[in-house]
């Protein structure tokens, strides 16, 4: 029984993989994108998986349910710069026009010209877990409970708590996205 293509070499292969694995998604062929509804730790969002031929990457863009008021744009910019600098896989993104924050990562297609299904699944999980893990910290920032210079310590504490909870319930391992340097 096949679980999808062994090598993902095209948008069509990606669509086939999601279809064969019964992943709920909405395909947008015009933009070579898939929209997947997500929920992690009671935080709902949408992840866009975008096949980008011209850049030879697949992007994983996880929405974060945060609306940034004009007054907090500079605080969020500062927080994002600090968090991205401290993360092993930086990818926080502020859309100034939409006043929204997302976490994005890119999976290169080169040098092989393909990716494996496991790599797609891993990138999906990393984007989802990292984004949702950072939402509580960014919510505290927007509420005025913490300052931008406090976001790294706050986020590390949040990820440690999530990891302890997952370990206690024998759930999936949830490790910190921060560098160890």
Backbone torsions as a table, in degrees:
resi	resn	phi	psi	omega
1	UNK	NA	125.8	-178.2
2	UNK	-82.4	140.6	176.1
3	UNK	-107.3	14.7	-180.0
4	UNK	126.8	179.4	-179.0
5	UNK	-64.9	145.2	178.6
6	UNK	-73.4	-30.1	177.8
7	UNK	-131.3	131.9	179.3
8	UNK	-95.5	111.1	-176.6
9	UNK	-117.9	-2.0	-176.0
10	UNK	-156.8	166.7	174.0
11	UNK	-57.8	-40.1	179.4
12	UNK	-61.1	-41.8	177.1
13	UNK	-61.9	-41.1	179.1
14	UNK	-62.9	-45.0	177.9
15	UNK	-60.6	-43.6	179.4
16	UNK	-60.9	-43.5	178.6
17	UNK	-58.7	-50.1	-179.0
18	UNK	-62.9	-40.4	179.4
19	UNK	-64.0	-48.0	-177.3
20	UNK	-69.0	-25.5	178.0
21	UNK	-93.6	9.3	178.2
22	UNK	55.8	39.0	177.6
23	UNK	-84.8	123.6	178.6
24	UNK	-65.1	124.9	-178.8
25	UNK	-159.6	162.3	173.1
26	UNK	-120.9	120.0	-179.0
27	UNK	-83.5	140.3	174.0
28	UNK	-126.7	80.4	-175.0
29	UNK	-57.2	-32.2	-178.3
30	UNK	-60.9	-33.1	179.3
31	UNK	-108.2	7.1	-176.8
32	UNK	50.8	48.5	-177.9
33	UNK	-124.9	156.8	172.0
34	UNK	-126.8	136.3	175.5
35	UNK	-109.3	123.0	-178.7
36	UNK	-118.5	122.3	174.7
37	UNK	-67.8	140.0	-177.2
38	UNK	-130.6	150.4	171.6
39	UNK	-145.1	127.9	176.0
40	UNK	-146.5	128.4	-178.6
41	UNK	51.0	43.2	177.4
42	UNK	65.4	15.9	177.0
43	UNK	-106.6	117.6	-177.7
44	UNK	-93.7	149.4	177.2
45	UNK	-167.5	-163.1	177.7
46	UNK	-138.3	137.2	173.2
47	UNK	-111.6	129.7	175.5
48	UNK	-98.5	125.7	171.9
49	UNK	-109.3	116.1	-173.7
50	UNK	-117.9	123.9	176.4
51	UNK	-85.3	120.4	-176.9
52	UNK	-120.6	91.1	180.0
53	UNK	-54.8	-48.1	-174.2
54	UNK	-62.5	-27.6	-179.6
55	UNK	-102.0	-5.8	-177.9
56	UNK	55.9	44.8	177.5
57	UNK	-141.3	161.7	165.9
58	UNK	-113.3	125.3	178.0
59	UNK	-98.5	142.2	175.9
60	UNK	-119.1	111.7	-174.9
61	UNK	-119.8	108.6	-177.9
62	UNK	-99.0	121.4	177.6
63	UNK	-69.6	155.3	175.5
64	UNK	-125.6	127.2	-175.3
65	UNK	-73.9	70.5	-179.8
66	UNK	-136.1	134.5	171.1
67	UNK	-113.2	126.3	-173.7
68	UNK	-97.8	112.7	176.0
69	UNK	-66.4	152.3	179.2
70	UNK	-49.5	-41.6	-177.2
71	UNK	-58.8	-26.6	-175.1
72	UNK	-103.9	1.7	-177.8
73	UNK	-55.4	-48.1	-176.4
74	UNK	-68.0	-34.8	177.3
75	UNK	-66.1	-40.2	178.9
76	UNK	-68.6	-40.2	175.6
77	UNK	-57.3	-46.1	179.9
78	UNK	-63.9	-44.0	179.8
79	UNK	-62.8	-43.4	-179.6
80	UNK	-64.0	-43.4	178.5
81	UNK	-59.8	-43.1	-179.9
82	UNK	-66.6	-46.2	-179.2
83	UNK	-64.7	-47.3	-179.8
84	UNK	-58.9	-38.4	-179.8
85	UNK	-66.6	-29.5	-176.3
86	UNK	-93.1	-9.5	-174.8
87	UNK	-90.3	144.1	177.0
88	UNK	-64.2	-38.1	177.2
89	UNK	-122.6	81.3	-179.2
90	UNK	-63.9	143.6	-179.1
91	UNK	-171.9	10.1	177.0
92	UNK	-68.4	141.0	-172.5
93	UNK	-138.8	128.9	176.3
94	UNK	-107.8	121.3	174.6
95	UNK	-92.8	103.4	-176.4
96	UNK	-63.5	-38.0	-178.0
97	UNK	-66.0	-43.3	-178.0
98	UNK	-91.2	-7.2	-178.5
99	UNK	57.1	41.4	-179.7
100	UNK	-129.1	157.1	178.4
101	UNK	-117.5	142.5	176.3
102	UNK	-141.2	164.8	171.7
103	UNK	-114.2	129.5	-179.7
104	UNK	-130.8	146.2	173.1
105	UNK	-141.7	155.2	-178.9
106	UNK	-118.5	136.7	175.6
107	UNK	-108.0	111.2	-178.1
108	UNK	-67.6	142.0	174.6
109	UNK	-89.1	-22.2	-179.7
110	UNK	-95.0	149.6	14.4
111	UNK	-90.6	-9.5	-174.0
112	UNK	-74.3	-30.0	-175.1
113	UNK	88.2	7.1	178.7
114	UNK	-157.8	166.8	170.8
115	UNK	-129.3	163.7	179.4
116	UNK	-96.3	153.2	177.6
117	UNK	-54.0	-38.0	-179.7
118	UNK	-64.1	-32.9	178.6
119	UNK	-69.7	-38.8	176.6
120	UNK	-62.9	-47.1	-179.7
121	UNK	-62.3	-40.9	-179.9
122	UNK	-65.1	-45.8	179.3
123	UNK	-63.2	-39.9	176.3
124	UNK	-57.3	-49.4	-178.4
125	UNK	-65.1	-42.2	179.8
126	UNK	-61.3	-46.7	180.0
127	UNK	-62.1	-44.8	-179.5
128	UNK	-64.2	-51.4	-176.2
129	UNK	-67.0	-38.0	180.0
130	UNK	-67.9	-47.5	-179.4
131	UNK	-60.7	-51.4	-176.8
132	UNK	-68.6	-29.6	176.8
133	UNK	-67.9	-26.6	-179.2
134	UNK	-90.7	-14.6	-178.5
135	UNK	-57.4	-48.1	-179.0
136	UNK	-58.6	-39.9	178.7
137	UNK	-64.2	-45.9	-179.5
138	UNK	-67.6	-32.1	175.0
139	UNK	-64.6	-41.4	177.9
140	UNK	-63.8	-38.2	176.9
141	UNK	-61.4	-47.2	-179.3
142	UNK	-67.2	-25.6	177.9
143	UNK	-82.8	-8.8	-178.5
144	UNK	83.4	11.0	-179.0
145	UNK	-78.6	-24.5	176.7
146	UNK	-136.6	160.8	178.0
147	UNK	-101.2	160.6	179.4
148	UNK	-52.9	-36.2	-179.4
149	UNK	-70.4	-9.9	-179.8
150	UNK	-99.0	-3.3	-171.8
151	UNK	-66.8	-34.6	-178.0
152	UNK	-65.0	-50.8	179.5
153	UNK	-61.8	-40.4	180.0
154	UNK	-64.2	-45.3	-179.4
155	UNK	-66.0	-41.0	178.1
156	UNK	-61.3	-40.1	177.1
157	UNK	-63.6	-42.1	179.4
158	UNK	-62.0	-45.2	-179.6
159	UNK	-68.4	-35.5	176.8
160	UNK	-63.6	-41.9	178.1
161	UNK	-64.0	-42.2	179.1
162	UNK	-64.0	-40.8	179.4
163	UNK	-65.3	-43.0	178.8
164	UNK	-62.9	-41.7	179.5
165	UNK	-65.1	-41.9	179.7
166	UNK	-65.6	-40.5	179.8
167	UNK	-65.6	-41.3	-178.8
168	UNK	-65.3	-31.1	-177.9
169	UNK	-100.1	9.8	-177.1
170	UNK	57.8	28.9	177.6
171	UNK	-81.1	-174.6	-179.7
172	UNK	-63.8	144.6	179.1
173	UNK	-67.9	134.5	-179.0
174	UNK	-126.2	105.7	-176.1
175	UNK	-100.4	162.3	-178.9
176	UNK	-71.6	141.8	178.6
177	UNK	-86.4	5.5	-175.3
178	UNK	-89.8	147.2	179.0
179	UNK	-66.5	156.8	177.8
180	UNK	-111.6	70.1	179.6
181	UNK	-134.2	NA	NA
